[in-house]
Amino acid sequence: MTTSKQKDLGFDYPKAVSRIGPATQARGAEIARRLQEEYPGAPVPSLHFRDPYQCVVAISLSAQTTDDNVNKVLPELFGRYPDATALASADLEELERIIHSLGFFHNKARNLLGLARMSVAEFGGQIPATMAELICLPGVARKTANLVLAESYGMVQGIAVDTHVFRIAHKLGLSKAKTPAQTEGDLCKVFDYEHWYRVNYEMITHGRRVCIAGRPRCDACVLRDLCPAAEAK
């Protein structure tokens, strides 16, 4: 494990709230090995974006819906509002119309306007490149910030914990934390730093294909013998 390396990097990731001992770290290493073997190759985001602005907008819209649904509205959204400056002057009702199909569109539209206006007022129309600044943007929590930093700026400063990662981490007994941020802290101690970037995509893929919410396919899972939840069946 690279605990000392993590400290040297000085990353602003949440500290684990539960004890992560050598046995859990060893199991995490084996889980990481198997997931990488099961899902080889470089991780490829399923959301469509080309720059930090598009990245933060797309990820912000992906809450409580599928990436496929988000991708369907992005061409019109980015065609009409190609950058943060354009989005900052958007009409709220028009913005809501464009993203209406994604659900929670009232909150999402208000957050997008707030995000764009803050980026114009505070960052010259650019999307900031630090965790502390990103999470100040309306609607941007650590999950979104982690992905923006990794995908747009090549900086891995934590593990993006979405619903799939949260669920699977708890099923595997890698965390007992009650929040995504605390779960991130646990996972950052469980997994070697070199796997932080991959684990989000691998767990999401595993959650969509095998460890499906409410109907896990334990018989097809490469992690079955490492999973307390599977053993309880």
BELGIWO-V837898 format. One record per residue. N is the residue number from 1. OMEGA is omega as a letter, one per 30 degrees, with the letter a starting at -180 (* if undefined). Layout:
N:OMEGA
N:OMEGA
This chain:
1:a
2:a
3:a
4:l
5:l
6:l
7:a
8:a
9:l
10:a
11:a
12:l
13:a
14:l
15:l
16:a
17:l
18:a
19:l
20:a
21:a
22:a
23:l
24:l
25:l
26:l
27:l
28:l
29:l
30:l
31:l
32:a
33:a
34:l
35:l
36:l
37:a
38:a
39:a
40:l
41:a
42:l
43:l
44:l
45:l
46:l
47:a
48:l
49:a
50:a
51:a
52:l
53:l
54:a
55:a
56:l
57:a
58:a
59:l
60:a
61:a
62:l
63:l
64:l
65:a
66:l
67:l
68:l
69:l
70:a
71:a
72:a
73:a
74:a
75:l
76:a
77:a
78:l
79:a
80:a
81:a
82:l
83:a
84:l
85:l
86:a
87:a
88:a
89:a
90:l
91:a
92:a
93:l
94:l
95:l
96:l
97:a
98:a
99:a
100:a
101:a
102:a
103:a
104:a
105:l
106:a
107:a
108:l
109:l
110:l
111:l
112:l
113:l
114:l
115:a
116:a
117:l
118:l
119:l
120:a
121:a
122:a
123:l
124:l
125:l
126:l
127:a
128:a
129:l
130:l
131:a
132:a
133:a
134:a
135:l
136:a
137:l
138:l
139:a
140:l
141:a
142:a
143:l
144:a
145:l
146:a
147:l
148:l
149:a
150:a
151:a
152:a
153:l
154:a
155:l
156:a
157:l
158:l
159:a
160:a
161:l
162:a
163:l
164:a
165:l
166:a
167:a
168:l
169:a
170:l
171:a
172:l
173:a
174:l
175:l
176:a
177:a
178:a
179:l
180:a
181:l
182:l
183:l
184:l
185:l
186:a
187:l
188:l
189:a
190:a
191:l
192:a
193:a
194:a
195:a
196:a
197:a
198:a
199:l
200:a
201:a
202:l
203:l
204:l
205:l
206:l
207:l
208:a
209:a
210:a
211:a
212:a
213:l
214:a
215:a
216:l
217:a
218:a
219:a
220:a
221:l
222:a
223:a
224:a
225:l
226:a
227:l
228:l
229:l
230:a
231:a
232:a
233:*
